[in-house]
Amino acid sequence: MTGTNNTPCSTEREMLLDYMENGFLDNLIDLFRHQPACIPIVVDMIIDERIRVRLGATALIEELTITHSEHILKLIPAIGNLLNHESPVVRGDCAYILGMLKSAESLSYLEQHRDEQNPIVLEIIEEAIQEIKATLK
């Protein structure tokens, strides 16, 4: 777990992750829009072992960035730290998400990981860096 025990939705964490696995993305988008304090649970979704949960987390972040960017941007340190995760899948997902957020803070985390050993993850990191730099010009 990544420290979401203190969020208002922490007692519902498992249920929310199960909802994502079962395809209730639209319901979760509505929930997080109305209860933005629950947004940190998205970090737990990113590291979940179920692919539907991880993919849903990326879609959720993409959607919430439109309406709740200030809450999503607060997740950058947690997502950036996951670039050290043991799983290359999680590292790649996090690199993609950081690139999608297009912030200078994201860029800082990505640039610290240009020594990534997994070639696929490294490619995602490099693409994210290029995308952010193009956006920040």
N, C-alpha and C positions, 0 to 999 in steps of 0.2 A: 504494500500500500504506500501511497506517496504523501501521506499527511493530510488527507482530506477529512480526517476524523472531526475536525472543528467546524466544518461547514454545516449550514442548516439542514442539508440533505444527507449528511453522513450516515444516518441510521437507515436510509433508503438506498444506499450506495449499490448493494448487490441487486436490488430490484431494478434500479435504473439501468445498470449494465445488462441485466437480463432483458429489459424492454428494448434496448438497442439491438441485442442479438435477435430479438423476435421481429425486428423491422419497424419499430414504433418511432422512427426518426422524427416525423412531423410532430408527434406528441411531445417528444423531448425538446424539440425546438421551442414549442409553445411554453413548456414548463420553464425552461431556462430563461426565456424572454420575460416571464412573469416573476421568476425567482432567480435573478442574476447571481445571488450569493451562492447558488448551487453550481455555478459554472466550473469551479476548480475540480469537480468530479470528472470533467472531461480528460484530465491528465491520467486518471485511473483507466479511462476507456482506451487511451493510447497504448497502454502497456498490457491490456487484457490479452489473454491467449486466443480469444475467439476473433477470427478475421472480420466477421460482420460488425463486431463492436469497434474494432480498430478503424475500419473503413467508415463506419458511422460517425466516429469521433472526428475524423477529418471533415466529413460533410457538415457536421454540427458546427465545427469551428468556422468553416467557410461561411455558413449561413449567419452565425452570430456575429461575425466580424462586421457584417453590414449594419446591424442594429445595436450591438453592444461591444464595439471595438475596444472601449476602455477596459472592459472586464477581460476580454480575450488577450489584450496586450499585457495584462498583469500576469498571464500564464507563461510568458516568454522565458523567465528564469527556470521554471520547472521543466518546460519542454526542452530548453537548451541544455539543462543538466542531463536529460535523457539521451543526449548524444553520446554519453558514456555508458549507456545500457549494454548489457552483455549480448543482447539479441541484435543482429544486423538489421532485422526487419523493423524493430522499434527505432533504431538509429536512423534508418532510411525514412521511415514515416515522419519522424521528428524533423529531419532535415527538410523534407518536403513542406511540412506545416510551417516551419520557420520561414522558408522561402515565400510561401503563400501570404504570410503576414507582412512582408515587405517593409520591415522596420530596421533602423540602424542597430537597435539592440539585438535583433535576430542575426544580423550580419556579424556582429561581434562573436556570438556563439559559434556560428558556422565557420568563421575564419580560424577559430581556435582548433578546429577539427580537420584542417586540410591535410593532416597526417593520417587520416583514416586508412586502415589496412584493407578493408573490404572494398574492392573496386566498384561494385554497384553503389554502395553507400557513398563512396567518394564522388562518384559521378553525380549523384543527387545533390550532394553538398555543393559541388562546383556549379551546377546549374542554378541552384538556389542563390548562391553568391552573385552570379552574373545577373540574375533576374532582379535581385534587390538593388544592385549597383545601377542597373539601367533605370530603375524606378526612382532612385534617390537623386539622379542627376538633375 
